[in-house]
Amino acid sequence: MKRILSGIFLLAAMLALAGCNTVQGLGKDIEKGGEIIQRSAQ
C-alpha cells in the first residue's frame, strides 16, 4: 500500500512541476508581447 501511495504522490509532484514550467513559459511569452507593444507605441 505504501508503494502505491508513494507512486501516486511522485506522479502528482511531476505533473505539478510540469504545470509550473508551462505557466512560467506562458508568462515569458506574454511579457515579450508586452515589450513589443511598448516599443511600437514609442
PyMOL Python script that loads the backbone (N, CA, C, O; Angstrom):
from pymol import cmd

cmd.read_pdbstr("""\
ATOM      1  N   MET A   1       0.830  -1.195   0.000  1.00  0.00           N
ATOM      2  CA  MET A   1       0.000   0.000   0.000  1.00  0.00           C
ATOM      3  C   MET A   1       0.873   1.258   0.000  1.00  0.00           C
ATOM      4  O   MET A   1       0.586   2.222  -0.710  1.00  0.00           O
ATOM      5  N   LYS A   2       1.940   1.237   0.802  1.00  0.00           N
ATOM      6  CA  LYS A   2       2.831   2.397   0.845  1.00  0.00           C
ATOM      7  C   LYS A   2       3.449   2.667  -0.522  1.00  0.00           C
ATOM      8  O   LYS A   2       3.629   3.816  -0.925  1.00  0.00           O
ATOM      9  N   ARG A   3       3.767   1.592  -1.219  1.00  0.00           N
ATOM     10  CA  ARG A   3       4.401   1.717  -2.530  1.00  0.00           C
ATOM     11  C   ARG A   3       3.462   2.402  -3.528  1.00  0.00           C
ATOM     12  O   ARG A   3       3.886   3.243  -4.320  1.00  0.00           O
ATOM     13  N   ILE A   4       2.187   2.029  -3.477  1.00  0.00           N
ATOM     14  CA  ILE A   4       1.197   2.625  -4.375  1.00  0.00           C
ATOM     15  C   ILE A   4       1.026   4.107  -4.059  1.00  0.00           C
ATOM     16  O   ILE A   4       1.001   4.937  -4.968  1.00  0.00           O
ATOM     17  N   LEU A   5       0.910   4.441  -2.780  1.00  0.00           N
ATOM     18  CA  LEU A   5       0.752   5.841  -2.393  1.00  0.00           C
ATOM     19  C   LEU A   5       1.983   6.663  -2.761  1.00  0.00           C
ATOM     20  O   LEU A   5       1.858   7.813  -3.181  1.00  0.00           O
ATOM     21  N   SER A   6       3.163   6.083  -2.607  1.00  0.00           N
ATOM     22  CA  SER A   6       4.390   6.787  -2.984  1.00  0.00           C
ATOM     23  C   SER A   6       4.417   7.057  -4.484  1.00  0.00           C
ATOM     24  O   SER A   6       4.814   8.138  -4.920  1.00  0.00           O
ATOM     25  N   GLY A   7       3.994   6.077  -5.266  1.00  0.00           N
ATOM     26  CA  GLY A   7       3.949   6.247  -6.714  1.00  0.00           C
ATOM     27  C   GLY A   7       2.964   7.320  -7.127  1.00  0.00           C
ATOM     28  O   GLY A   7       3.255   8.132  -8.005  1.00  0.00           O
ATOM     29  N   ILE A   8       1.798   7.328  -6.498  1.00  0.00           N
ATOM     30  CA  ILE A   8       0.786   8.356  -6.803  1.00  0.00           C
ATOM     31  C   ILE A   8       1.307   9.737  -6.425  1.00  0.00           C
ATOM     32  O   ILE A   8       1.127  10.696  -7.176  1.00  0.00           O
ATOM     33  N   PHE A   9       1.948   9.842  -5.269  1.00  0.00           N
ATOM     34  CA  PHE A   9       2.491  11.125  -4.834  1.00  0.00           C
ATOM     35  C   PHE A   9       3.569  11.616  -5.800  1.00  0.00           C
ATOM     36  O   PHE A   9       3.607  12.797  -6.145  1.00  0.00           O
ATOM     37  N   LEU A  10       4.444  10.706  -6.234  1.00  0.00           N
ATOM     38  CA  LEU A  10       5.505  11.070  -7.171  1.00  0.00           C
ATOM     39  C   LEU A  10       4.921  11.538  -8.495  1.00  0.00           C
ATOM     40  O   LEU A  10       5.384  12.528  -9.062  1.00  0.00           O
ATOM     41  N   LEU A  11       3.918  10.841  -8.988  1.00  0.00           N
ATOM     42  CA  LEU A  11       3.267  11.225 -10.239  1.00  0.00           C
ATOM     43  C   LEU A  11       2.610  12.599 -10.116  1.00  0.00           C
ATOM     44  O   LEU A  11       2.714  13.419 -11.028  1.00  0.00           O
ATOM     45  N   ALA A  12       1.941  12.850  -9.005  1.00  0.00           N
ATOM     46  CA  ALA A  12       1.296  14.142  -8.783  1.00  0.00           C
ATOM     47  C   ALA A  12       2.328  15.264  -8.713  1.00  0.00           C
ATOM     48  O   ALA A  12       2.096  16.352  -9.241  1.00  0.00           O
ATOM     49  N   ALA A  13       3.459  15.010  -8.069  1.00  0.00           N
ATOM     50  CA  ALA A  13       4.512  16.019  -7.975  1.00  0.00           C
ATOM     51  C   ALA A  13       5.091  16.332  -9.348  1.00  0.00           C
ATOM     52  O   ALA A  13       5.368  17.490  -9.659  1.00  0.00           O
ATOM     53  N   MET A  14       5.274  15.298 -10.174  1.00  0.00           N
ATOM     54  CA  MET A  14       5.812  15.516 -11.519  1.00  0.00           C
ATOM     55  C   MET A  14       4.843  16.335 -12.364  1.00  0.00           C
ATOM     56  O   MET A  14       5.263  17.219 -13.111  1.00  0.00           O
ATOM     57  N   LEU A  15       3.562  16.049 -12.252  1.00  0.00           N
ATOM     58  CA  LEU A  15       2.559  16.813 -13.004  1.00  0.00           C
ATOM     59  C   LEU A  15       2.507  18.260 -12.534  1.00  0.00           C
ATOM     60  O   LEU A  15       2.347  19.167 -13.350  1.00  0.00           O
ATOM     61  N   ALA A  16       2.639  18.487 -11.243  1.00  0.00           N
ATOM     62  CA  ALA A  16       2.625  19.849 -10.711  1.00  0.00           C
ATOM     63  C   ALA A  16       3.826  20.637 -11.214  1.00  0.00           C
ATOM     64  O   ALA A  16       3.694  21.804 -11.581  1.00  0.00           O
ATOM     65  N   LEU A  17       4.987  20.011 -11.233  1.00  0.00           N
ATOM     66  CA  LEU A  17       6.185  20.699 -11.728  1.00  0.00           C
ATOM     67  C   LEU A  17       6.082  20.995 -13.215  1.00  0.00           C
ATOM     68  O   LEU A  17       6.515  22.057 -13.662  1.00  0.00           O
ATOM     69  N   ALA A  18       5.520  20.083 -13.981  1.00  0.00           N
ATOM     70  CA  ALA A  18       5.339  20.316 -15.415  1.00  0.00           C
ATOM     71  C   ALA A  18       4.381  21.482 -15.634  1.00  0.00           C
ATOM     72  O   ALA A  18       4.579  22.286 -16.545  1.00  0.00           O
ATOM     73  N   GLY A  19       3.351  21.578 -14.809  1.00  0.00           N
ATOM     74  CA  GLY A  19       2.406  22.689 -14.911  1.00  0.00           C
ATOM     75  C   GLY A  19       3.067  24.020 -14.595  1.00  0.00           C
ATOM     76  O   GLY A  19       2.763  25.025 -15.236  1.00  0.00           O
ATOM     77  N   CYS A  20       3.960  24.044 -13.623  1.00  0.00           N
ATOM     78  CA  CYS A  20       4.659  25.283 -13.272  1.00  0.00           C
ATOM     79  C   CYS A  20       5.532  25.757 -14.435  1.00  0.00           C
ATOM     80  O   CYS A  20       5.576  26.950 -14.735  1.00  0.00           O
ATOM     81  N   ASN A  21       6.216  24.836 -15.080  1.00  0.00           N
ATOM     82  CA  ASN A  21       7.054  25.205 -16.212  1.00  0.00           C
ATOM     83  C   ASN A  21       6.214  25.768 -17.346  1.00  0.00           C
ATOM     84  O   ASN A  21       6.632  26.713 -18.015  1.00  0.00           O
ATOM     85  N   THR A  22       5.051  25.208 -17.569  1.00  0.00           N
ATOM     86  CA  THR A  22       4.178  25.687 -18.632  1.00  0.00           C
ATOM     87  C   THR A  22       3.696  27.096 -18.333  1.00  0.00           C
ATOM     88  O   THR A  22       3.708  27.956 -19.214  1.00  0.00           O
ATOM     89  N   VAL A  23       3.275  27.339 -17.113  1.00  0.00           N
ATOM     90  CA  VAL A  23       2.790  28.663 -16.726  1.00  0.00           C
ATOM     91  C   VAL A  23       3.925  29.681 -16.801  1.00  0.00           C
ATOM     92  O   VAL A  23       3.709  30.813 -17.234  1.00  0.00           O
ATOM     93  N   GLN A  24       5.116  29.297 -16.388  1.00  0.00           N
ATOM     94  CA  GLN A  24       6.261  30.198 -16.449  1.00  0.00           C
ATOM     95  C   GLN A  24       6.570  30.562 -17.901  1.00  0.00           C
ATOM     96  O   GLN A  24       6.835  31.726 -18.203  1.00  0.00           O
ATOM     97  N   GLY A  25       6.539  29.595 -18.788  1.00  0.00           N
ATOM     98  CA  GLY A  25       6.785  29.851 -20.200  1.00  0.00           C
ATOM     99  C   GLY A  25       5.732  30.769 -20.791  1.00  0.00           C
ATOM    100  O   GLY A  25       6.049  31.643 -21.597  1.00  0.00           O
ATOM    101  N   LEU A  26       4.482  30.579 -20.396  1.00  0.00           N
ATOM    102  CA  LEU A  26       3.405  31.438 -20.864  1.00  0.00           C
ATOM    103  C   LEU A  26       3.616  32.865 -20.386  1.00  0.00           C
ATOM    104  O   LEU A  26       3.387  33.811 -21.140  1.00  0.00           O
ATOM    105  N   GLY A  27       4.048  33.028 -19.153  1.00  0.00           N
ATOM    106  CA  GLY A  27       4.321  34.369 -18.623  1.00  0.00           C
ATOM    107  C   GLY A  27       5.425  35.067 -19.394  1.00  0.00           C
ATOM    108  O   GLY A  27       5.338  36.269 -19.646  1.00  0.00           O
ATOM    109  N   LYS A  28       6.455  34.339 -19.772  1.00  0.00           N
ATOM    110  CA  LYS A  28       7.546  34.931 -20.553  1.00  0.00           C
ATOM    111  C   LYS A  28       7.058  35.362 -21.928  1.00  0.00           C
ATOM    112  O   LYS A  28       7.450  36.419 -22.422  1.00  0.00           O
ATOM    113  N   ASP A  29       6.201  34.549 -22.553  1.00  0.00           N
ATOM    114  CA  ASP A  29       5.653  34.904 -23.859  1.00  0.00           C
ATOM    115  C   ASP A  29       4.808  36.169 -23.776  1.00  0.00           C
ATOM    116  O   ASP A  29       4.896  37.042 -24.639  1.00  0.00           O
ATOM    117  N   ILE A  30       3.998  36.259 -22.745  1.00  0.00           N
ATOM    118  CA  ILE A  30       3.151  37.446 -22.568  1.00  0.00           C
ATOM    119  C   ILE A  30       4.016  38.679 -22.317  1.00  0.00           C
ATOM    120  O   ILE A  30       3.725  39.760 -22.828  1.00  0.00           O
ATOM    121  N   GLU A  31       5.074  38.516 -21.534  1.00  0.00           N
ATOM    122  CA  GLU A  31       5.979  39.627 -21.255  1.00  0.00           C
ATOM    123  C   GLU A  31       6.649  40.122 -22.537  1.00  0.00           C
ATOM    124  O   GLU A  31       6.754  41.330 -22.749  1.00  0.00           O
ATOM    125  N   LYS A  32       7.097  39.215 -23.383  1.00  0.00           N
ATOM    126  CA  LYS A  32       7.725  39.613 -24.640  1.00  0.00           C
ATOM    127  C   LYS A  32       6.720  40.327 -25.538  1.00  0.00           C
ATOM    128  O   LYS A  32       7.069  41.299 -26.208  1.00  0.00           O
ATOM    129  N   GLY A  33       5.477  39.851 -25.554  1.00  0.00           N
ATOM    130  CA  GLY A  33       4.432  40.517 -26.338  1.00  0.00           C
ATOM    131  C   GLY A  33       4.202  41.939 -25.845  1.00  0.00           C
ATOM    132  O   GLY A  33       4.015  42.853 -26.648  1.00  0.00           O
ATOM    133  N   GLY A  34       4.216  42.126 -24.544  1.00  0.00           N
ATOM    134  CA  GLY A  34       4.050  43.469 -23.973  1.00  0.00           C
ATOM    135  C   GLY A  34       5.208  44.384 -24.332  1.00  0.00           C
ATOM    136  O   GLY A  34       5.007  45.570 -24.593  1.00  0.00           O
ATOM    137  N   GLU A  35       6.420  43.839 -24.348  1.00  0.00           N
ATOM    138  CA  GLU A  35       7.590  44.648 -24.721  1.00  0.00           C
ATOM    139  C   GLU A  35       7.493  45.096 -26.172  1.00  0.00           C
ATOM    140  O   GLU A  35       7.846  46.231 -26.493  1.00  0.00           O
ATOM    141  N   ILE A  36       7.024  44.227 -27.043  1.00  0.00           N
ATOM    142  CA  ILE A  36       6.877  44.587 -28.458  1.00  0.00           C
ATOM    143  C   ILE A  36       5.838  45.693 -28.613  1.00  0.00           C
ATOM    144  O   ILE A  36       6.033  46.626 -29.392  1.00  0.00           O
ATOM    145  N   ILE A  37       4.758  45.592 -27.887  1.00  0.00           N
ATOM    146  CA  ILE A  37       3.713  46.625 -27.946  1.00  0.00           C
ATOM    147  C   ILE A  37       4.256  47.953 -27.438  1.00  0.00           C
ATOM    148  O   ILE A  37       3.956  48.998 -28.016  1.00  0.00           O
ATOM    149  N   GLN A  38       5.053  47.935 -26.364  1.00  0.00           N
ATOM    150  CA  GLN A  38       5.632  49.164 -25.830  1.00  0.00           C
ATOM    151  C   GLN A  38       6.561  49.816 -26.839  1.00  0.00           C
ATOM    152  O   GLN A  38       6.524  51.033 -27.023  1.00  0.00           O
ATOM    153  N   ARG A  39       7.394  49.019 -27.493  1.00  0.00           N
ATOM    154  CA  ARG A  39       8.313  49.577 -28.479  1.00  0.00           C
ATOM    155  C   ARG A  39       7.580  50.180 -29.658  1.00  0.00           C
ATOM    156  O   ARG A  39       7.978  51.234 -30.157  1.00  0.00           O
ATOM    157  N   SER A  40       6.521  49.539 -30.114  1.00  0.00           N
ATOM    158  CA  SER A  40       5.778  50.071 -31.253  1.00  0.00           C
ATOM    159  C   SER A  40       4.988  51.323 -30.857  1.00  0.00           C
ATOM    160  O   SER A  40       4.719  52.176 -31.703  1.00  0.00           O
ATOM    161  N   ALA A  41       4.618  51.438 -29.584  1.00  0.00           N
ATOM    162  CA  ALA A  41       3.896  52.630 -29.127  1.00  0.00           C
ATOM    163  C   ALA A  41       4.832  53.837 -29.037  1.00  0.00           C
ATOM    164  O   ALA A  41       4.385  54.975 -29.172  1.00  0.00           O
ATOM    165  N   GLN A  42       6.111  53.600 -28.814  1.00  0.00           N
ATOM    166  CA  GLN A  42       7.059  54.715 -28.694  1.00  0.00           C
ATOM    167  C   GLN A  42       7.416  55.166 -30.069  1.00  0.00           C
ATOM    168  O   GLN A  42       8.204  56.098 -30.228  1.00  0.00           O
TER     169      GLN A  42
END
""", "prot")
cmd.dss("prot")
cmd.show_as("cartoon", "prot")
cmd.util.cbc("prot")
cmd.orient("prot")
